[in-house]
Amino acid sequence: MTHPAPDTPAALPNEPRPHLTPPARDWLDQALAEAALGITPTTELRLAEAARRCGPPHGDTARVLILRAAHPTPADLTRVYHRGTADERRAVLQALPHLVPGPDAVPLIEDALRTNDTRLLSAALGPYAARHLSAHLWRHAILKCLFTGVPVADVAQLAARAQGDAELARMLADFAAERTAAGRPVPKDLHHVLALTDPEAVPPHPAYEDGVPHGKES
């Protein structure tokens, strides 16, 4: 059995200010200054109104930046996640690689994976899950992506974690057989993931996808 490698800093979200109107930039600057005081009721309000203030295309990025500015603890993030809307929960999941260096926030990933909200599922399977989610839960998450239609391209470090995973290959083959027996189409993404489980598959370049190392548990 191998263990996850130590975390490396995740890439920061794209800077939204060049794309914002002057009032939106002013709002974001004030929201970030307020967030420096920590996760307060005001910070939670700013998270809730980010898309309205900055525009829907920039709402997620603004929320992640606000969360980063607040330097929340895992307990803070858990509270924001469970109190928040789907948009706010997605922002917490997207912020995890920037805020939580160890596996303390894995329960939030597990909660998101129990939903059928495809946007939450996609956010949950980012770099944080790639580093910290157990092999058992990660395999089942891949199957859930196939079942719900979440593109496997959204799964961080997919090729690196899938390579040589014989158990994942077995689960994929069983899933495909069940679908075929029921007269239902086999998702195209399944064949892609199955090919990645080949131990002779060419590994990602550089050595790990997203430039972030990971470990594979048995």
C-alpha positions as CSV (number, residue, x, y, z in Angstrom):
1,M,0.0,0.0,0.0
2,T,1.2,3.5,-0.8
3,H,0.1,6.7,0.8
4,P,-0.8,10.1,-0.7
5,A,2.2,12.3,-1.2
6,P,2.4,15.6,0.7
7,D,0.3,18.4,-0.7
8,T,1.8,21.0,-3.0
9,P,0.2,24.4,-3.4
10,A,-2.8,24.4,-5.7
11,A,-2.9,26.9,-8.6
12,L,-4.8,30.0,-7.6
13,P,-8.1,30.8,-9.4
14,N,-7.9,33.2,-12.3
15,E,-8.0,36.9,-11.3
16,P,-11.5,38.1,-12.1
17,R,-10.9,41.9,-11.6
18,P,-10.0,42.7,-15.3
19,H,-13.4,41.2,-16.3
20,L,-15.5,43.0,-13.7
21,T,-17.3,46.4,-13.8
22,P,-15.9,49.1,-11.5
23,P,-18.7,48.6,-9.0
24,A,-18.1,44.8,-9.0
25,R,-14.4,45.4,-8.5
26,D,-15.1,47.7,-5.6
27,W,-17.5,45.2,-4.1
28,L,-15.0,42.3,-4.4
29,D,-12.2,44.4,-2.8
30,Q,-14.4,45.2,0.1
31,A,-15.5,41.6,0.5
32,L,-11.9,40.5,0.6
33,A,-11.0,43.1,3.2
34,E,-14.0,42.0,5.3
35,A,-13.1,38.3,4.9
36,A,-9.6,39.0,6.4
37,L,-11.4,39.1,9.7
38,G,-12.4,35.5,9.3
39,I,-15.6,33.6,8.6
40,T,-18.2,36.0,10.0
41,P,-21.9,36.5,9.2
42,T,-20.8,39.3,6.8
43,T,-18.4,36.9,5.0
44,E,-21.2,34.4,4.6
45,L,-23.5,37.1,3.2
46,R,-20.8,38.0,0.7
47,L,-20.5,34.4,-0.4
48,A,-24.2,34.2,-1.0
49,E,-24.3,37.4,-3.1
50,A,-21.1,36.9,-5.1
51,A,-22.7,35.9,-8.4
52,R,-25.2,38.7,-8.2
53,R,-22.5,41.3,-7.5
54,C,-19.8,40.0,-9.8
55,G,-21.9,38.3,-12.5
56,P,-22.6,34.6,-12.8
57,P,-19.5,33.8,-14.8
58,H,-17.3,35.1,-12.0
59,G,-19.3,34.0,-9.0
60,D,-17.4,30.8,-8.3
61,T,-14.0,32.5,-8.5
62,A,-15.1,35.4,-6.3
63,R,-16.3,32.9,-3.7
64,V,-13.1,31.0,-3.7
65,L,-11.1,34.2,-3.3
66,I,-13.3,35.3,-0.4
67,L,-12.8,31.9,1.3
68,R,-9.0,32.1,0.8
69,A,-8.9,35.6,2.3
70,A,-10.8,34.4,5.4
71,H,-8.2,31.7,6.2
72,P,-11.0,29.3,7.4
73,T,-10.4,26.3,9.5
74,P,-11.8,22.9,8.4
75,A,-14.6,23.5,11.0
76,D,-15.4,26.9,9.4
77,L,-15.5,25.3,6.0
78,T,-17.8,22.5,7.2
79,R,-20.2,25.1,8.7
80,V,-20.2,27.2,5.5
81,Y,-20.8,24.1,3.4
82,H,-23.7,22.7,5.4
83,R,-25.4,26.1,5.7
84,G,-24.9,27.1,2.1
85,T,-26.7,26.8,-1.1
86,A,-25.4,24.5,-3.8
87,D,-23.4,27.3,-5.3
88,E,-21.7,28.0,-1.9
89,R,-21.1,24.3,-1.4
90,R,-19.5,24.1,-4.8
91,A,-17.2,27.0,-3.9
92,V,-16.1,25.3,-0.7
93,L,-15.2,22.2,-2.6
94,Q,-13.3,24.2,-5.2
95,A,-11.4,26.0,-2.4
96,L,-10.3,22.9,-0.5
97,P,-6.9,22.5,-2.4
98,H,-6.0,26.1,-1.5
99,L,-7.1,25.9,2.2
100,V,-6.8,22.4,3.7
101,P,-3.3,20.8,3.5
102,G,-4.4,17.4,4.9
103,P,-7.4,15.0,4.8
104,D,-9.5,16.9,7.4
105,A,-12.1,18.0,4.8
106,V,-12.6,14.5,3.2
107,P,-16.1,14.3,4.9
108,L,-17.2,17.2,2.7
109,I,-16.1,15.4,-0.4
110,E,-17.9,12.3,0.8
111,D,-21.1,14.3,1.4
112,A,-21.0,15.8,-2.1
113,L,-20.5,12.4,-3.7
114,R,-23.7,11.2,-2.0
115,T,-25.7,13.8,-4.0
116,N,-27.0,13.6,-7.5
117,D,-26.1,17.2,-8.2
118,T,-23.8,16.9,-11.1
119,R,-22.1,20.3,-10.5
120,L,-21.3,19.3,-6.9
121,L,-20.0,15.9,-8.1
122,S,-17.7,17.7,-10.6
123,A,-16.4,20.1,-8.0
124,A,-15.9,17.3,-5.5
125,L,-13.5,15.4,-7.8
126,G,-10.9,18.1,-8.1
127,P,-7.3,18.0,-6.9
128,Y,-8.2,17.7,-3.2
129,A,-10.1,14.4,-3.8
130,A,-7.4,13.2,-6.1
131,R,-4.9,13.5,-3.2
132,H,-7.0,12.4,-0.3
133,L,-9.9,10.3,-1.3
134,S,-9.4,6.6,-0.6
135,A,-9.1,4.2,-3.5
136,H,-12.5,2.6,-2.6
137,L,-14.4,5.8,-2.6
138,W,-12.6,7.2,-5.6
139,R,-13.5,4.2,-7.7
140,H,-17.2,4.4,-6.7
141,A,-17.1,8.2,-7.5
142,I,-15.9,7.3,-11.1
143,L,-18.8,5.0,-11.5
144,K,-21.2,7.6,-10.2
145,C,-19.8,10.0,-12.8
146,L,-20.5,7.5,-15.5
147,F,-24.0,6.9,-14.1
148,T,-25.0,10.5,-13.8
149,G,-23.3,11.8,-16.9
150,V,-20.5,13.9,-15.2
151,P,-17.7,14.0,-17.8
152,V,-14.7,12.1,-16.6
153,A,-12.6,15.0,-18.0
154,D,-13.7,16.9,-14.9
155,V,-11.9,14.3,-12.6
156,A,-8.5,15.6,-11.5
157,Q,-5.6,13.3,-12.0
158,L,-7.8,10.7,-13.6
159,A,-5.1,9.0,-15.7
160,A,-2.6,8.9,-12.8
161,R,-5.0,7.3,-10.3
162,A,-6.6,4.9,-12.8
163,Q,-3.3,3.5,-14.3
164,G,-2.9,-0.1,-13.4
165,D,-6.0,-0.2,-11.1
166,A,-7.2,-3.7,-11.7
167,E,-10.1,-3.3,-9.3
168,L,-11.4,-0.3,-11.1
169,A,-11.1,-2.2,-14.4
170,R,-13.2,-5.0,-12.9
171,M,-15.9,-2.6,-11.7
172,L,-16.1,-0.9,-15.0
173,A,-16.4,-4.2,-16.9
174,D,-19.2,-5.3,-14.5
175,F,-21.0,-1.9,-15.0
176,A,-20.7,-2.2,-18.8
177,A,-22.1,-5.8,-18.7
178,E,-25.0,-4.7,-16.5
179,R,-25.9,-1.9,-18.9
180,T,-25.6,-4.2,-21.9
181,A,-27.8,-6.9,-20.3
182,A,-30.4,-4.3,-19.5
183,G,-30.4,-3.0,-23.1
184,R,-29.0,0.3,-22.1
185,P,-26.1,2.1,-23.8
186,V,-22.6,2.0,-22.2
187,P,-21.3,5.5,-21.6
188,K,-18.4,6.4,-24.0
189,D,-16.4,7.7,-21.1
190,L,-16.4,4.2,-19.6
191,H,-14.2,2.9,-22.4
192,H,-11.8,5.8,-22.0
193,V,-11.4,5.1,-18.2
194,L,-11.1,1.4,-18.9
195,A,-8.2,2.1,-21.3
196,L,-6.5,4.2,-18.6
197,T,-6.5,1.2,-16.2
198,D,-4.0,-0.6,-18.4
199,P,-0.8,-0.9,-16.4
200,E,1.1,-0.3,-19.7
201,A,-0.8,2.9,-20.5
202,V,1.5,5.9,-21.1
203,P,1.5,8.0,-17.9
204,P,0.6,11.6,-17.9
205,H,3.3,14.2,-18.7
206,P,4.7,15.7,-16.5
207,A,4.8,12.8,-14.1
208,Y,1.4,13.7,-12.6
209,E,-1.6,15.3,-14.1
210,D,-2.2,18.9,-13.0
211,G,1.4,18.9,-11.8
212,V,0.3,17.5,-8.4
213,P,1.5,14.2,-7.1
214,H,-0.8,11.7,-5.5
215,G,-0.8,8.3,-4.0
216,K,-2.8,5.2,-4.9
217,E,-4.2,3.1,-2.0
218,S,-5.2,-0.5,-2.3
